[in-house]
């Protein structure tokens, strides 16, 4: 069934006959794509796209790039090492892959980006103001000797606004060639999907590298701090088998979390507590088993993008917060899900 003004899936398994999928979801029209065949100019949006996915911040950069491109008939070029998801849905008219540059090889990435700017002459180049994007933006500004606005908090085709003097004042200027966007200062693209046709990558030539080799160190999801986890699965008072819960987290590749009640009881360590008095998450997805959703716990969801919940109470606050909710006992859902995962389902 559909609940509320915004459609959210609710799966009620309390003995009610299943509703056929065709009756639940109305047929949607085929998606249409907007094509900018001959753009007046280009706007580069640079993204790391770790794991082949755009982060929330990077989708905001694409949204800001659209704000610069649309008024004058420009096109947005997503510049990323690789991308598995649909870049067109995020607002990209073109896709420029700089896969030759390793993730940690900023010298090579800067050289390739400078070569791309020389070849395609974008009007603006936008970055996410974070550890990776901010570093790359400053390197490119130094290499090109180009004007750069860092941590932009408001952006239009005519004006960029940046904080200055320890945020006691604002700097307003015409958007320079290079800009980095502060997080949560622009909306992601929500209009029709764009074409996202590929562009030929440039050749950067020989680069003198300071980093000789770089490789990620193996780490299990259970060792990742909650604040840095991409997928968190949390246990509440409705979970009794914590050994099975941890096996499920391992099978999902998720970082285990818990409610305050569970941590107070000693069933999970205090470091696993999600909430205002624990850890505020910045994860891609969060799954709550047997958590009713106290206000302090919901504050801990922070900027989580996707929330799923399993609870017997359809009126629980966590069920209302979730995009996907299963109204069922977590003690039944967890072993069934674990069995499917262990069977390769």
ABEGO torsion letter per residue (X at the ends): XBBEABBBBBBBAAGBBBBBAAAABBBBBBBBBBBBABBABBBBBBBAGBGGBBBAAAAAAAAAAAAAAAAAGBBBBBBBABBABBAAAAGBABBBBBAABBAABAAAAAAAAAAAAAAAGBABBBBBBBAAAAAAAAAAAAAAGBBBBBGBABBBAABBBBBBGGGABBBBBBBBABBBBBBGABBBBABBBBAGBBBBBBBAEBBBBABABBBBBBBBAAABBAAABABBBBBBAABABAAAAAAAAAAAGBBBBBBAAAAAAGABBAAABBEAABBBBABABBBBBGBAGBAAAAAAAEABABBBBBBABAABAAAAABABBBBBBAAAAAAAAAAAAAAGX
